[in-house]
């Protein structure tokens, strides 16, 4: 698996709000937001479920990672997704930062990835 996920009973809008709040409590800001449903409708004129990609950043950890490996920016920010499940409820998932660190072969990133993963796991666990 390449992330941490959880299905929840909350509706999509509620889930997105709760994820934003949980990210903020863990020291993340949301730098980017992609409304996949709206983008696919606009670009391809297709209907798709409610789905958002939040680009989350923890500035102190991003600084540590970039200081250890300049090109780690290719993996930043950390993506967190929320989407509407078939049959109701929502799903919430976050990237596994240790996979990003492992891809570089730079052992100095392991500690940063571990810290980020602890925070992202707490975000997902709040549901």
JONORNOR-V139522 format. One record per residue. N is the residue number from 1. RES is the residue in one small letter. PSI is psi in degrees with one decimal (999 if undefined). Layout:
BEGIN
n:N res:RES psi:PSI
n:N res:RES psi:PSI
END
This chain:
BEGIN
n:1 res:x psi:152.1
n:2 res:x psi:17.9
n:3 res:x psi:-174.8
n:4 res:x psi:133.7
n:5 res:x psi:164.1
n:6 res:x psi:138.7
n:7 res:x psi:139.6
n:8 res:x psi:159.9
n:9 res:x psi:-9.7
n:10 res:x psi:150.4
n:11 res:x psi:166.3
n:12 res:x psi:-53.2
n:13 res:x psi:-41.6
n:14 res:x psi:-43.5
n:15 res:x psi:-43.3
n:16 res:x psi:-44.8
n:17 res:x psi:-42.5
n:18 res:x psi:-37.3
n:19 res:x psi:-45.1
n:20 res:x psi:-46.1
n:21 res:x psi:-44.6
n:22 res:x psi:-40.4
n:23 res:x psi:-43.7
n:24 res:x psi:-42.0
n:25 res:x psi:-29.0
n:26 res:x psi:6.9
n:27 res:x psi:14.5
n:28 res:x psi:144.2
n:29 res:x psi:154.3
n:30 res:x psi:109.8
n:31 res:x psi:-32.8
n:32 res:x psi:152.4
n:33 res:x psi:123.5
n:34 res:x psi:117.5
n:35 res:x psi:96.4
n:36 res:x psi:-41.9
n:37 res:x psi:-49.5
n:38 res:x psi:-39.5
n:39 res:x psi:-44.8
n:40 res:x psi:-35.1
n:41 res:x psi:-45.3
n:42 res:x psi:-44.9
n:43 res:x psi:-34.1
n:44 res:x psi:-5.9
n:45 res:x psi:43.5
n:46 res:x psi:152.6
n:47 res:x psi:138.2
n:48 res:x psi:157.4
n:49 res:x psi:163.1
n:50 res:x psi:128.2
n:51 res:x psi:125.6
n:52 res:x psi:141.5
n:53 res:x psi:118.3
n:54 res:x psi:124.6
n:55 res:x psi:101.8
n:56 res:x psi:140.0
n:57 res:x psi:132.1
n:58 res:x psi:100.5
n:59 res:x psi:-46.0
n:60 res:x psi:-39.3
n:61 res:x psi:-35.2
n:62 res:x psi:-41.7
n:63 res:x psi:-45.5
n:64 res:x psi:-43.9
n:65 res:x psi:-45.3
n:66 res:x psi:-33.2
n:67 res:x psi:-32.1
n:68 res:x psi:-28.1
n:69 res:x psi:101.1
n:70 res:x psi:-36.1
n:71 res:x psi:3.9
n:72 res:x psi:-18.1
n:73 res:x psi:-21.6
n:74 res:x psi:-23.7
n:75 res:x psi:-1.7
n:76 res:x psi:153.7
n:77 res:x psi:175.0
n:78 res:x psi:126.4
n:79 res:x psi:136.4
n:80 res:x psi:130.5
n:81 res:x psi:150.6
n:82 res:x psi:131.7
n:83 res:x psi:156.8
n:84 res:x psi:127.4
n:85 res:x psi:149.8
n:86 res:x psi:135.1
n:87 res:x psi:0.9
n:88 res:x psi:160.9
n:89 res:x psi:-174.5
n:90 res:x psi:164.6
n:91 res:x psi:143.7
n:92 res:x psi:134.5
n:93 res:x psi:152.3
n:94 res:x psi:148.3
n:95 res:x psi:147.5
n:96 res:x psi:106.4
n:97 res:x psi:-24.0
n:98 res:x psi:-28.2
n:99 res:x psi:-37.9
n:100 res:x psi:-42.8
n:101 res:x psi:-42.3
n:102 res:x psi:-32.6
n:103 res:x psi:-23.9
n:104 res:x psi:-24.7
n:105 res:x psi:9.4
n:106 res:x psi:106.5
n:107 res:x psi:-24.0
n:108 res:x psi:-19.0
n:109 res:x psi:-12.8
n:110 res:x psi:-44.0
n:111 res:x psi:-43.0
n:112 res:x psi:-45.1
n:113 res:x psi:-39.6
n:114 res:x psi:-44.1
n:115 res:x psi:-46.0
n:116 res:x psi:-42.8
n:117 res:x psi:-39.7
n:118 res:x psi:-43.9
n:119 res:x psi:-45.4
n:120 res:x psi:-36.4
n:121 res:x psi:-37.9
n:122 res:x psi:-36.4
n:123 res:x psi:-50.0
n:124 res:x psi:-37.3
n:125 res:x psi:-15.8
n:126 res:x psi:-9.3
n:127 res:x psi:999
END
